[in-house]
């Protein structure tokens, strides 16, 4: 059985989300206390926006790590197969020109930058990149059932970052609920990636 390439990032990011949820919970308690913390009362909106941006940043970093690790497995398999460069181009009908003939084995390395240029916390962009990696996320119920909410969260973050949205409609409780959805969403992505390398 093939070794999981993405379980370590899942554990790492799940722990990060749990830590963030604890910070959010403490912040909420400081606002709701009998003697509320003035710093938090006067800046509650700032803290909510900051935490929402962190939620999306953690998700995007997780997606990038899983996609990169998965692409490394694929690249290593291609390299190990020792497929002639020219054969692959011939069979894929790429129309390789004589000047591009190469008598080495094909090598298709993927860099973190390649992944970063394609990935987004937006679930529809996530879906597209993972399709290119041979992973069908649409078969995972937790991905399908939560992608619209994830899209709403990411859109809210984008509006905060790019349009100075006040995020007045997001509470500390909402942020904790978002995390409770994102963790199983990440697990579904992790599982789908692992299944394709098994």
KAKAWO-V996006 format. One record per pair of residues at least 24 apart in sequence whose C-alpha atoms are under 10 Angstrom apart, sorted by sequence separation. I is the first residue (numbers start at 1). J is the second residue. If there is no record, write none. Layout:
i->{I I}
j->{J J}
This chain:
i->{24 81 82 83 123 124 80 81 82 122 123 153 79 80 122 123 124 24 78 79 80 123 124 23 78 79 122 123 150 78 79 121 122 123 149 21 77 78 79 121 122 20 75 76 77 78 122 123 150 75 76 121 122 149 150 75 76 121 122 149 20 21 74 75 120 121 147 20 74 75 146 147 150 72 74 122 145 146 17 71 72 17 20 71 72 143 146 147 16 71 72 142 143 146 71 72 142 145 17 69 71 142 143 144 16 17 68 142 143 68 69 142 143 14 68 71 141 142 143 144 13 14 67 68 140 142 143 13 68 142 143 65 68 140 141 142 13 14 64 67 68 140 13 64 66 67 139 140 143 12 64 65 138 64 65 137 138 140 9 10 63 64 67 137 140 9 10 63 64 136 137 139 9 64 135 137 138 9 10 61 64 137 6 9 10 60 63 64 135 136 137 6 8 9 63 64 135 136 8 61 63 134 135 6 7 60 61 62 67 71 74 130 134 135 136 5 6 9 60 61 70 74 133 135 136 5 6 59 60 71 135 5 6 59 60 64 67 71 127 130 134 135 5 6 57 58 59 63 67 70 71 126 130 133 134 5 6 56 57 66 70 4 5 56 68 70 4 5 55 56 60 63 67 5 63 5 67 4 59 56 60 59 56 57 55 56 55 56 53 56 57 52 53 56 52 55 56 53 54 52 53 52 53 51 49 50 53 49 52 53 50 49 50 49 49 52 49 49 48 49 52 48 49 52 46 48 52 55 59 66 70 45 46 49 51 55 45 46 48 49 52 67 45 48 49 52 55 56 59 63 66 67 70 74 44 45 47 48 51 52 55 59 62 66 69 70 73 45 47 48 51 45 48 49 52 56 59 63 67 70 44 45 48 52 55 59 62 63 66 70 44 62 66 31 28 29 28 27 28 26 24 25 24 25 24 25 21 24 25 21 24 21 22 20 21 20 21 21 18 21 17 20 21 18 17 18 17 14 17 18 17 14 15 14 13 14 11 14 10 13 14 10 10 11 9 10 10 7 10 6 9 10 8 6 7 6 7 5 6 4 6 7 4 6 7 5 6 4 5 4 3 4 2 5 2 4 5 2 3 4 2 3 1 2 1}
j->{48 105 106 107 147 148 105 106 107 147 148 178 105 106 148 149 150 51 105 106 107 150 151 51 106 107 150 151 178 107 108 150 151 152 178 51 107 108 109 151 152 51 106 107 108 109 153 154 181 107 108 153 154 181 182 108 109 154 155 182 54 55 108 109 154 155 181 55 109 110 181 182 185 108 110 158 181 182 54 108 109 55 58 109 110 181 184 185 55 110 111 181 182 185 111 112 182 185 58 110 112 183 184 185 58 59 110 184 185 111 112 185 186 58 112 115 185 186 187 188 58 59 112 113 185 187 188 59 114 188 189 112 115 187 188 189 61 62 112 115 116 188 62 113 115 116 188 189 192 62 114 115 188 115 116 188 189 191 61 62 115 116 119 189 192 62 63 116 117 189 190 192 63 118 189 191 192 64 65 116 119 192 62 65 66 116 119 120 191 192 193 63 65 66 120 121 192 193 66 119 121 192 193 65 66 119 120 121 126 130 133 189 193 194 195 65 66 69 120 121 130 134 193 195 196 66 67 120 121 132 196 67 68 121 122 126 129 133 189 192 196 197 68 69 120 121 122 126 130 133 134 189 193 196 197 69 70 120 121 130 134 69 70 121 133 135 70 71 121 122 126 129 133 72 130 73 135 73 150 150 154 154 153 154 153 154 154 155 153 156 157 153 154 157 154 157 158 156 157 156 157 157 158 157 156 157 160 157 160 161 160 160 161 161 164 167 165 166 166 167 170 167 168 171 166 168 172 175 179 186 190 166 167 170 172 176 167 168 170 171 174 189 168 171 172 175 178 179 182 186 189 190 193 197 168 169 171 172 175 176 179 183 186 190 193 194 197 170 172 173 176 171 174 175 178 182 185 189 193 196 171 172 175 179 182 186 189 190 193 197 172 190 194 172 171 172 172 172 173 172 171 172 172 173 173 175 172 175 176 173 176 175 176 175 176 176 177 178 176 179 176 179 180 179 179 180 180 179 182 183 183 182 183 183 183 184 183 186 183 186 187 184 186 187 186 187 189 187 190 187 190 191 190 189 190 190 191 190 191 190 192 193 191 193 194 193 194 193 194 194 194 195 194 197 195 197 198 196 197 198 197 198 197 198 198}
